[in-house]
């Protein structure tokens, strides 16, 4: 657990996220987060992280579904090149 000091940013209060926390959570500069007060505590959520997780799951499901199917020995690059001719 990290301890940080609440500062002032214009008319708002601000909290700096320590590098280790940002790195562990995958938080990046400019990313939007949701924040709410719950039972006297602050709760910060990354809605994009949940969306990415859903997209990754969908991609994995697609890949699982294609097992046993073949492109006849052609690569995606070959198919693209053939389409350009």
Backbone as XML, in Angstrom:
<?xml version="1.0"?>
<chain id="A" units="angstrom">
  <residue number="1" name="UNK">
    <atom name="N" x="0.849" y="-1.168" z="0.000"/>
    <atom name="CA" x="0.000" y="0.000" z="0.000"/>
    <atom name="C" x="0.895" y="1.231" z="0.000"/>
  </residue>
  <residue number="2" name="UNK">
    <atom name="N" x="0.523" y="2.208" z="-0.819"/>
    <atom name="CA" x="1.274" y="3.456" z="-0.901"/>
    <atom name="C" x="0.513" y="4.553" z="-0.177"/>
  </residue>
  <residue number="3" name="UNK">
    <atom name="N" x="1.259" y="5.517" z="0.341"/>
    <atom name="CA" x="0.642" y="6.707" z="0.937"/>
    <atom name="C" x="0.991" y="7.888" z="0.053"/>
  </residue>
  <residue number="4" name="UNK">
    <atom name="N" x="-0.012" y="8.703" z="-0.241"/>
    <atom name="CA" x="0.198" y="9.904" z="-1.043"/>
    <atom name="C" x="-0.444" y="11.084" z="-0.328"/>
  </residue>
  <residue number="5" name="UNK">
    <atom name="N" x="-0.060" y="12.285" z="-0.723"/>
    <atom name="CA" x="-0.618" y="13.501" z="-0.144"/>
    <atom name="C" x="-1.578" y="14.132" z="-1.130"/>
  </residue>
  <residue number="6" name="UNK">
    <atom name="N" x="-2.713" y="14.548" z="-0.632"/>
    <atom name="CA" x="-3.697" y="15.230" z="-1.472"/>
    <atom name="C" x="-3.200" y="16.659" z="-1.688"/>
  </residue>
  <residue number="7" name="UNK">
    <atom name="N" x="-3.170" y="17.088" z="-2.954"/>
    <atom name="CA" x="-2.738" y="18.431" z="-3.300"/>
    <atom name="C" x="-3.875" y="19.210" z="-3.938"/>
  </residue>
  <residue number="8" name="UNK">
    <atom name="N" x="-3.550" y="20.378" z="-4.423"/>
    <atom name="CA" x="-4.554" y="21.221" z="-5.048"/>
    <atom name="C" x="-4.200" y="21.392" z="-6.529"/>
  </residue>
  <residue number="9" name="UNK">
    <atom name="N" x="-5.205" y="21.301" z="-7.390"/>
    <atom name="CA" x="-5.031" y="21.482" z="-8.825"/>
    <atom name="C" x="-6.149" y="22.402" z="-9.266"/>
  </residue>
  <residue number="10" name="UNK">
    <atom name="N" x="-5.860" y="23.680" z="-9.372"/>
    <atom name="CA" x="-6.902" y="24.671" z="-9.646"/>
    <atom name="C" x="-7.856" y="24.723" z="-8.477"/>
  </residue>
  <residue number="11" name="UNK">
    <atom name="N" x="-9.154" y="24.576" z="-8.749"/>
    <atom name="CA" x="-10.158" y="24.567" z="-7.675"/>
    <atom name="C" x="-10.420" y="23.153" z="-7.159"/>
  </residue>
  <residue number="12" name="UNK">
    <atom name="N" x="-9.767" y="22.172" z="-7.752"/>
    <atom name="CA" x="-9.986" y="20.768" z="-7.389"/>
    <atom name="C" x="-8.858" y="20.246" z="-6.515"/>
  </residue>
  <residue number="13" name="UNK">
    <atom name="N" x="-9.116" y="19.132" z="-5.877"/>
    <atom name="CA" x="-8.069" y="18.414" z="-5.158"/>
    <atom name="C" x="-7.503" y="17.353" z="-6.096"/>
  </residue>
  <residue number="14" name="UNK">
    <atom name="N" x="-6.250" y="17.007" z="-5.896"/>
    <atom name="CA" x="-5.593" y="16.050" z="-6.786"/>
    <atom name="C" x="-4.787" y="15.040" z="-5.979"/>
  </residue>
  <residue number="15" name="UNK">
    <atom name="N" x="-4.688" y="13.843" z="-6.524"/>
    <atom name="CA" x="-3.882" y="12.783" z="-5.926"/>
    <atom name="C" x="-2.946" y="12.269" z="-7.011"/>
  </residue>
  <residue number="16" name="UNK">
    <atom name="N" x="-1.671" y="12.207" z="-6.709"/>
    <atom name="CA" x="-0.711" y="11.639" z="-7.659"/>
    <atom name="C" x="-0.688" y="10.128" z="-7.486"/>
  </residue>
  <residue number="17" name="UNK">
    <atom name="N" x="-0.712" y="9.437" z="-8.600"/>
    <atom name="CA" x="-0.657" y="7.970" z="-8.575"/>
    <atom name="C" x="0.810" y="7.567" z="-8.689"/>
  </residue>
  <residue number="18" name="UNK">
    <atom name="N" x="1.335" y="6.881" z="-7.676"/>
    <atom name="CA" x="2.741" y="6.454" z="-7.735"/>
    <atom name="C" x="2.998" y="5.569" z="-8.958"/>
  </residue>
  <residue number="19" name="UNK">
    <atom name="N" x="4.204" y="5.661" z="-9.492"/>
    <atom name="CA" x="4.580" y="4.922" z="-10.698"/>
    <atom name="C" x="4.298" y="3.431" z="-10.558"/>
  </residue>
  <residue number="20" name="UNK">
    <atom name="N" x="4.648" y="2.856" z="-9.408"/>
    <atom name="CA" x="4.466" y="1.408" z="-9.220"/>
    <atom name="C" x="2.990" y="1.013" z="-9.331"/>
  </residue>
  <residue number="21" name="UNK">
    <atom name="N" x="2.110" y="1.843" z="-8.779"/>
    <atom name="CA" x="0.669" y="1.567" z="-8.845"/>
    <atom name="C" x="0.187" y="1.695" z="-10.291"/>
  </residue>
  <residue number="22" name="UNK">
    <atom name="N" x="0.630" y="2.763" z="-10.974"/>
    <atom name="CA" x="0.227" y="2.970" z="-12.368"/>
    <atom name="C" x="0.721" y="1.822" z="-13.238"/>
  </residue>
  <residue number="23" name="UNK">
    <atom name="N" x="1.943" y="1.398" z="-13.024"/>
    <atom name="CA" x="2.519" y="0.311" z="-13.825"/>
    <atom name="C" x="1.787" y="-1.008" z="-13.573"/>
  </residue>
  <residue number="24" name="UNK">
    <atom name="N" x="1.536" y="-1.314" z="-12.317"/>
    <atom name="CA" x="0.863" y="-2.561" z="-11.963"/>
    <atom name="C" x="-0.558" y="-2.613" z="-12.519"/>
  </residue>
  <residue number="25" name="UNK">
    <atom name="N" x="-1.246" y="-1.471" z="-12.476"/>
    <atom name="CA" x="-2.637" y="-1.436" z="-12.939"/>
    <atom name="C" x="-2.754" y="-1.210" z="-14.440"/>
  </residue>
  <residue number="26" name="UNK">
    <atom name="N" x="-1.661" y="-0.817" z="-15.093"/>
    <atom name="CA" x="-1.701" y="-0.547" z="-16.522"/>
    <atom name="C" x="-2.238" y="0.837" z="-16.843"/>
  </residue>
  <residue number="27" name="UNK">
    <atom name="N" x="-2.321" y="1.699" z="-15.833"/>
    <atom name="CA" x="-2.827" y="3.060" z="-16.023"/>
    <atom name="C" x="-1.823" y="3.883" z="-16.815"/>
  </residue>
  <residue number="28" name="UNK">
    <atom name="N" x="-2.308" y="4.652" z="-17.788"/>
    <atom name="CA" x="-1.406" y="5.473" z="-18.588"/>
    <atom name="C" x="-1.874" y="6.922" z="-18.609"/>
  </residue>
  <residue number="29" name="UNK">
    <atom name="N" x="-0.956" y="7.816" z="-18.909"/>
    <atom name="CA" x="-1.252" y="9.245" z="-18.943"/>
    <atom name="C" x="-2.351" y="9.532" z="-19.970"/>
  </residue>
  <residue number="30" name="UNK">
    <atom name="N" x="-3.305" y="10.353" z="-19.583"/>
    <atom name="CA" x="-4.377" y="10.737" z="-20.480"/>
    <atom name="C" x="-5.568" y="9.793" z="-20.462"/>
  </residue>
  <residue number="31" name="UNK">
    <atom name="N" x="-5.435" y="8.653" z="-19.799"/>
    <atom name="CA" x="-6.532" y="7.692" z="-19.727"/>
    <atom name="C" x="-7.621" y="8.220" z="-18.795"/>
  </residue>
  <residue number="32" name="UNK">
    <atom name="N" x="-8.866" y="8.074" z="-19.206"/>
    <atom name="CA" x="-9.976" y="8.495" z="-18.361"/>
    <atom name="C" x="-10.329" y="7.387" z="-17.391"/>
  </residue>
  <residue number="33" name="UNK">
    <atom name="N" x="-10.648" y="7.788" z="-16.155"/>
    <atom name="CA" x="-11.066" y="6.842" z="-15.137"/>
    <atom name="C" x="-12.373" y="7.321" z="-14.521"/>
  </residue>
  <residue number="34" name="UNK">
    <atom name="N" x="-13.077" y="6.410" z="-13.889"/>
    <atom name="CA" x="-14.284" y="6.764" z="-13.145"/>
    <atom name="C" x="-13.897" y="6.825" z="-11.675"/>
  </residue>
  <residue number="35" name="UNK">
    <atom name="N" x="-14.447" y="7.796" z="-10.946"/>
    <atom name="CA" x="-14.156" y="7.913" z="-9.527"/>
    <atom name="C" x="-15.460" y="8.144" z="-8.780"/>
  </residue>
  <residue number="36" name="UNK">
    <atom name="N" x="-15.614" y="7.490" z="-7.625"/>
    <atom name="CA" x="-16.811" y="7.687" z="-6.816"/>
    <atom name="C" x="-16.456" y="7.531" z="-5.347"/>
  </residue>
  <residue number="37" name="UNK">
    <atom name="N" x="-17.277" y="8.119" z="-4.507"/>
    <atom name="CA" x="-17.147" y="7.963" z="-3.065"/>
    <atom name="C" x="-18.088" y="6.844" z="-2.641"/>
  </residue>
  <residue number="38" name="UNK">
    <atom name="N" x="-17.567" y="5.897" z="-1.888"/>
    <atom name="CA" x="-18.383" y="4.768" z="-1.428"/>
    <atom name="C" x="-18.028" y="4.473" z="0.022"/>
  </residue>
  <residue number="39" name="UNK">
    <atom name="N" x="-18.997" y="4.642" z="0.891"/>
    <atom name="CA" x="-18.803" y="4.391" z="2.329"/>
    <atom name="C" x="-17.604" y="5.160" z="2.886"/>
  </residue>
  <residue number="40" name="UNK">
    <atom name="N" x="-17.414" y="6.396" z="2.425"/>
    <atom name="CA" x="-16.317" y="7.223" z="2.918"/>
    <atom name="C" x="-14.976" y="6.960" z="2.263"/>
  </residue>
  <residue number="41" name="UNK">
    <atom name="N" x="-14.908" y="6.002" z="1.342"/>
    <atom name="CA" x="-13.666" y="5.696" z="0.625"/>
    <atom name="C" x="-13.784" y="6.176" z="-0.815"/>
  </residue>
  <residue number="42" name="UNK">
    <atom name="N" x="-12.644" y="6.304" z="-1.476"/>
    <atom name="CA" x="-12.624" y="6.630" z="-2.901"/>
    <atom name="C" x="-12.440" y="5.347" z="-3.692"/>
  </residue>
  <residue number="43" name="UNK">
    <atom name="N" x="-13.184" y="5.228" z="-4.766"/>
    <atom name="CA" x="-13.085" y="4.067" z="-5.641"/>
    <atom name="C" x="-12.781" y="4.579" z="-7.046"/>
  </residue>
  <residue number="44" name="UNK">
    <atom name="N" x="-11.687" y="4.117" z="-7.623"/>
    <atom name="CA" x="-11.279" y="4.533" z="-8.970"/>
    <atom name="C" x="-11.334" y="3.305" z="-9.865"/>
  </residue>
  <residue number="45" name="UNK">
    <atom name="N" x="-12.038" y="3.437" z="-10.997"/>
    <atom name="CA" x="-12.177" y="2.328" z="-11.951"/>
    <atom name="C" x="-11.640" y="2.745" z="-13.303"/>
  </residue>
  <residue number="46" name="UNK">
    <atom name="N" x="-11.146" y="1.768" z="-14.042"/>
    <atom name="CA" x="-10.676" y="1.975" z="-15.407"/>
    <atom name="C" x="-11.666" y="1.318" z="-16.351"/>
  </residue>
  <residue number="47" name="UNK">
    <atom name="N" x="-12.663" y="2.042" z="-16.870"/>
    <atom name="CA" x="-13.653" y="1.418" z="-17.748"/>
    <atom name="C" x="-13.043" y="0.856" z="-19.028"/>
  </residue>
  <residue number="48" name="UNK">
    <atom name="N" x="-11.992" y="1.483" z="-19.550"/>
    <atom name="CA" x="-11.367" y="0.988" z="-20.775"/>
    <atom name="C" x="-10.694" y="-0.357" z="-20.551"/>
  </residue>
  <residue number="49" name="UNK">
    <atom name="N" x="-10.173" y="-0.575" z="-19.363"/>
    <atom name="CA" x="-9.536" y="-1.859" z="-19.076"/>
    <atom name="C" x="-10.554" y="-2.981" z="-19.149"/>
  </residue>
  <residue number="50" name="UNK">
    <atom name="N" x="-11.762" y="-2.741" z="-18.643"/>
    <atom name="CA" x="-12.814" y="-3.757" z="-18.711"/>
    <atom name="C" x="-13.236" y="-3.984" z="-20.157"/>
  </residue>
  <residue number="51" name="UNK">
    <atom name="N" x="-13.306" y="-2.922" z="-20.950"/>
    <atom name="CA" x="-13.683" y="-3.061" z="-22.359"/>
    <atom name="C" x="-12.624" y="-3.865" z="-23.106"/>
  </residue>
  <residue number="52" name="UNK">
    <atom name="N" x="-11.328" y="-3.581" z="-22.809"/>
    <atom name="CA" x="-10.254" y="-4.330" z="-23.458"/>
    <atom name="C" x="-10.322" y="-5.802" z="-23.090"/>
  </residue>
  <residue number="53" name="UNK">
    <atom name="N" x="-10.607" y="-6.077" z="-21.829"/>
    <atom name="CA" x="-10.703" y="-7.461" z="-21.397"/>
    <atom name="C" x="-11.801" y="-8.174" z="-22.177"/>
  </residue>
  <residue number="54" name="UNK">
    <atom name="N" x="-12.936" y="-7.515" z="-22.379"/>
    <atom name="CA" x="-14.031" y="-8.105" z="-23.148"/>
    <atom name="C" x="-13.627" y="-8.338" z="-24.595"/>
  </residue>
  <residue number="55" name="UNK">
    <atom name="N" x="-12.906" y="-7.385" z="-25.177"/>
    <atom name="CA" x="-12.454" y="-7.528" z="-26.565"/>
    <atom name="C" x="-11.443" y="-8.662" z="-26.680"/>
  </residue>
  <residue number="56" name="UNK">
    <atom name="N" x="-10.558" y="-8.775" z="-25.695"/>
    <atom name="CA" x="-9.577" y="-9.850" z="-25.721"/>
    <atom name="C" x="-10.267" y="-11.207" z="-25.615"/>
  </residue>
  <residue number="57" name="UNK">
    <atom name="N" x="-11.284" y="-11.297" z="-24.763"/>
    <atom name="CA" x="-12.027" y="-12.553" z="-24.625"/>
    <atom name="C" x="-12.720" y="-12.905" z="-25.935"/>
  </residue>
  <residue number="58" name="UNK">
    <atom name="N" x="-13.312" y="-11.911" z="-26.592"/>
    <atom name="CA" x="-13.984" y="-12.160" z="-27.869"/>
    <atom name="C" x="-12.977" y="-12.652" z="-28.910"/>
  </residue>
  <residue number="59" name="UNK">
    <atom name="N" x="-11.792" y="-12.051" z="-28.934"/>
    <atom name="CA" x="-10.767" y="-12.472" z="-29.888"/>
    <atom name="C" x="-10.327" y="-13.909" z="-29.607"/>
  </residue>
  <residue number="60" name="UNK">
    <atom name="N" x="-10.158" y="-14.239" z="-28.323"/>
    <atom name="CA" x="-9.769" y="-15.602" z="-27.976"/>
    <atom name="C" x="-10.856" y="-16.603" z="-28.374"/>
  </residue>
  <residue number="61" name="UNK">
    <atom name="N" x="-12.117" y="-16.225" z="-28.180"/>
    <atom name="CA" x="-13.218" y="-17.098" z="-28.586"/>
    <atom name="C" x="-13.201" y="-17.342" z="-30.091"/>
  </residue>
  <residue number="62" name="UNK">
    <atom name="N" x="-12.927" y="-16.290" z="-30.857"/>
    <atom name="CA" x="-12.843" y="-16.438" z="-32.314"/>
    <atom name="C" x="-11.712" y="-17.380" z="-32.702"/>
  </residue>
  <residue number="63" name="UNK">
    <atom name="N" x="-10.559" y="-17.199" z="-32.058"/>
    <atom name="CA" x="-9.419" y="-18.057" z="-32.379"/>
    <atom name="C" x="-9.693" y="-19.506" z="-32.001"/>
  </residue>
  <residue number="64" name="UNK">
    <atom name="N" x="-10.347" y="-19.720" z="-30.862"/>
    <atom name="CA" x="-10.697" y="-21.086" z="-30.463"/>
    <atom name="C" x="-11.639" y="-21.723" z="-31.475"/>
  </residue>
  <residue number="65" name="UNK">
    <atom name="N" x="-12.556" y="-20.923" z="-32.006"/>
    <atom name="CA" x="-13.537" y="-21.435" z="-32.956"/>
    <atom name="C" x="-12.951" y="-21.812" z="-34.294"/>
  </residue>
  <residue number="66" name="UNK">
    <atom name="N" x="-11.771" y="-21.317" z="-34.629"/>
    <atom name="CA" x="-11.194" y="-21.613" z="-35.937"/>
    <atom name="C" x="-10.266" y="-22.820" z="-35.920"/>
  </residue>
  <residue number="67" name="UNK">
    <atom name="N" x="-10.079" y="-23.439" z="-34.762"/>
    <atom name="CA" x="-9.212" y="-24.615" z="-34.686"/>
    <atom name="C" x="-9.720" y="-25.687" z="-35.645"/>
  </residue>
  <residue number="68" name="UNK">
    <atom name="N" x="-8.791" y="-26.295" z="-36.346"/>
    <atom name="CA" x="-9.163" y="-27.354" z="-37.276"/>
    <atom name="C" x="-9.478" y="-26.832" z="-38.665"/>
  </residue>
  <residue number="69" name="UNK">
    <atom name="N" x="-9.545" y="-25.524" z="-38.815"/>
    <atom name="CA" x="-9.808" y="-24.940" z="-40.132"/>
    <atom name="C" x="-8.504" y="-24.416" z="-40.702"/>
  </residue>
  <residue number="70" name="UNK">
    <atom name="N" x="-8.400" y="-24.421" z="-41.995"/>
    <atom name="CA" x="-7.162" y="-24.028" z="-42.648"/>
    <atom name="C" x="-7.448" y="-23.024" z="-43.755"/>
  </residue>
  <residue number="71" name="UNK">
    <atom name="N" x="-6.448" y="-22.253" z="-44.079"/>
    <atom name="CA" x="-6.534" y="-21.325" z="-45.210"/>
    <atom name="C" x="-5.921" y="-21.970" z="-46.454"/>
  </residue>
  <residue number="72" name="UNK">
    <atom name="N" x="-5.816" y="-23.271" z="-46.448"/>
    <atom name="CA" x="-5.259" y="-23.978" z="-47.600"/>
    <atom name="C" x="-3.780" y="-23.711" z="-47.784"/>
  </residue>
  <residue number="73" name="UNK">
    <atom name="N" x="-3.068" y="-23.499" z="-46.687"/>
    <atom name="CA" x="-1.631" y="-23.257" z="-46.764"/>
    <atom name="C" x="-1.260" y="-21.823" z="-47.087"/>
  </residue>
  <residue number="74" name="UNK">
    <atom name="N" x="-2.245" y="-20.950" z="-47.290"/>
    <atom name="CA" x="-1.967" y="-19.549" z="-47.583"/>
    <atom name="C" x="-1.899" y="-18.732" z="-46.298"/>
  </residue>
  <residue number="75" name="UNK">
    <atom name="N" x="-1.055" y="-17.719" z="-46.321"/>
    <atom name="CA" x="-1.002" y="-16.812" z="-45.181"/>
    <atom name="C" x="-1.924" y="-15.629" z="-45.456"/>
  </residue>
  <residue number="76" name="UNK">
    <atom name="N" x="-2.232" y="-14.884" z="-44.442"/>
    <atom name="CA" x="-3.045" y="-13.676" z="-44.608"/>
    <atom name="C" x="-2.346" y="-12.727" z="-45.597"/>
  </residue>
  <residue number="77" name="UNK">
    <atom name="N" x="-1.019" y="-12.629" z="-45.510"/>
    <atom name="CA" x="-0.255" y="-11.750" z="-46.418"/>
    <atom name="C" x="-0.462" y="-12.200" z="-47.858"/>
  </residue>
  <residue number="78" name="UNK">
    <atom name="N" x="-0.414" y="-13.514" z="-48.124"/>
    <atom name="CA" x="-0.644" y="-14.013" z="-49.491"/>
    <atom name="C" x="-2.029" y="-13.618" z="-49.999"/>
  </residue>
  <residue number="79" name="UNK">
    <atom name="N" x="-3.035" y="-13.772" z="-49.134"/>
    <atom name="CA" x="-4.393" y="-13.437" z="-49.522"/>
    <atom name="C" x="-4.525" y="-11.945" z="-49.836"/>
  </residue>
  <residue number="80" name="UNK">
    <atom name="N" x="-3.873" y="-11.108" z="-49.038"/>
    <atom name="CA" x="-3.914" y="-9.666" z="-49.292"/>
    <atom name="C" x="-3.252" y="-9.344" z="-50.614"/>
  </residue>
  <residue number="81" name="UNK">
    <atom name="N" x="-2.079" y="-9.949" z="-50.844"/>
    <atom name="CA" x="-1.362" y="-9.702" z="-52.106"/>
    <atom name="C" x="-2.179" y="-10.165" z="-53.315"/>
  </residue>
  <residue number="82" name="UNK">
    <atom name="N" x="-2.841" y="-11.313" z="-53.197"/>
    <atom name="CA" x="-3.673" y="-11.795" z="-54.303"/>
    <atom name="C" x="-4.828" y="-10.844" z="-54.564"/>
  </residue>
  <residue number="83" name="UNK">
    <atom name="N" x="-5.393" y="-10.273" z="-53.520"/>
    <atom name="CA" x="-6.492" y="-9.336" z="-53.672"/>
    <atom name="C" x="-6.084" y="-8.041" z="-54.342"/>
  </residue>
  <residue number="84" name="UNK">
    <atom name="N" x="-4.811" y="-7.701" z="-54.289"/>
    <atom name="CA" x="-4.303" y="-6.463" z="-54.908"/>
    <atom name="C" x="-4.038" y="-6.641" z="-56.386"/>
  </residue>
  <residue number="85" name="UNK">
    <atom name="N" x="-3.963" y="-7.875" z="-56.876"/>
    <atom name="CA" x="-3.643" y="-8.106" z="-58.286"/>
    <atom name="C" x="-4.831" y="-7.831" z="-59.156"/>
  </residue>
</chain>
